Amino acid sequence: MVTKKKTSIKSDRVPRGQCIAIIGDIIASRRLGSQRSAAQRKLFKVLKELNSKYKTVILSKFIVTAGDEFQVLLKKADLIPDLIWDMETNLNYDVRLGIGCGRINLQQLEWMVLCGMQPELRSKSLT
């Protein structure tokens, strides 16, 4: 008789050594014309508020990487729906999001930054 080891899966936990990355942008922001700079200012404001509200699950704060593109690293998954809800209701613009989970190779990350391959990683964090 083969017995299976019971494992408990906690949906709010990210596996040890991994994190969740969320990247996004405002959809069709170039078509906003004269309203684009107002949308970017609103994005900075909303992301700063999210950094504060969700600081317990944020591993690396929201940063704007280029124009209206942004990213954040999280250490827990359970508040992602709330975070996205807050973002979309407070921003008042449609956003496109990508969510992934995995390991970050810090040595490779440092090398890429030094070589200029990932300029968004050097972008100013929203404090």
N, C-alpha and C positions, 0 to 999 in steps of 0.2 A: 504494500500500500504506500503510495506516494502522498506525503503531506505537503501542502503548500504553506509557506510562511506568510502569515498575514502582514500586510503592510498598510499603514495608514497614510493616506494621501491628504495633505492639507493644501487646499486650493489657494490659500492666501500666501503660501510660502514659495519662494523661488529656491531651486536647488542650490546647495552650498557652492560658493564660487561663481555663481551666475547672477545676472541681473536682467532686467527688462528694459529695453530701449523703445521709446516712442519717438518717432519722427513725424513731422507734419508740415503742412503749409496751407495758406489761404488759397482756396480754389479760384483760379482765373483772376488773381490780384492785378495782373497787368491791364486787365480790361476795366479796372476801377477808375482809371484816368486820374483826375484831380483828387479823387477820394483815396488814392492809394497811400499817401503819406499819413492820412488820418487812420486808415486801417492798420498801418504799421505801428503807430503810436498806441492804438487800442490794444494791439497784440502784445507790446511790451508791458503795458499796464496789467493785462489779464495774466500773463505769464508770471509777473512779479507777485501777484496775489496768489496764484497757484503754488508758487515756491513757498510762500508763507503758510498757506492753509494745509499743504500736504508734506510739510518738512519731515514728518516722522517716517514717510515711506520713500522719500527722494534720496537717492544715492549721489547724484550729480544734478544740480539745479537746471531748470529750463534755461536754455540759451537760444538766442536768435542767431542762426548760422549765416544767413544771407537773405536780405530783403524781408520776406515773410516766411522763411523756412525756420523751423525750430526743432529742438531735441531735448530729451530728458532721460535720465537713467533712474530706474526705480528698484528698490530691494524687495518690495512686496506687491502682489497682484490684486489683493482684495479691494483696493480703492480705485482701481482703474475706471470702472463705470462711472463712479461719482466724479472723478477728475475730468473725464471726457465731458460729462454732462455740464459741469461747471464751466469748462472751457467754451463749449459751444453756446451755452445760454448767455454767457457774459461777453463773448466776442462779437456776436451778431453777424458773423460772416461764416460761410460754409468752409469747413476745413477737411483736408484729406489727411488721414493718419495711417501710419504703418507701425505695427507692434511686433517686437521679436524678443526672444529670450535666449541667452547664451552666455558664454564666457568672454571676458575681455582680456586680451593679451596685452598687458601694460608695457612690456618691452617693445612689442611691435607698434603699439600706439605712440610711444615716445619717439621711436624711429621715424614713423610717418609724419609726425608733427615737425620734427627737426628737418626732414627733407621737403617740407612744404606740401606734402601730398594730401593733407587733411586740414586746410586752413580754418574750417569751421570749428575744429577742436580748440583753436586758440581764441575764438570769439569771446567777447566780454560776457560774463555771466550776469544774470539779472539779480542783483542783491537787494 
